[in-house]
Amino acid sequence: MTRAMSLAYTSVSEAQMRQWEREGTVRFRARGPHGSMITERAQLDGALRKLFGEVADDMDFGDGD
């Protein structure tokens, strides 16, 4: 994903993305069309997990049954 796509996908701020880059959590490489900088979605997912922790897929709101 490009930087713009990565920011939209994660909904984090530009400052947060830069922090992840400094930490090495997310790495952009010149691999896209015309040498654009891209990263893997898996890296972004990992960074989000690190930021928020694991989120359960089953959200039981207790419907009383």
HUTAWO-V609801 format. One line per field, one symbol per residue. ss: DSSP state (H for helix, E for strand, - for the rest). phi: phi as a letter, one per 40 degrees, with the letter a starting at -180 (. if undefined). burial: I if it has 24 or more other ideal C-beta (glycine too) atoms within 12 Angstrom, else O. Layout:
# HUTAWO-V609801
ss = ???
phi = ???
burial = ???
This chain:
# HUTAWO-V609801
ss = -EHHHHHHHH---HHHHHHHHHH-----EE--HHH-EE--HHHHHHHHHHHH-------------
phi = .cccccccccgccccccccdcccgcbbcbcbcdfgccbbccccccccccccbgcbccccccfcgc
burial = IIIOOIOOOIOIOOOOIOOIOOOOIIOIOOOOOOOOOOIOOOIIOOIIOOOOOOOOOOOOOOOOO
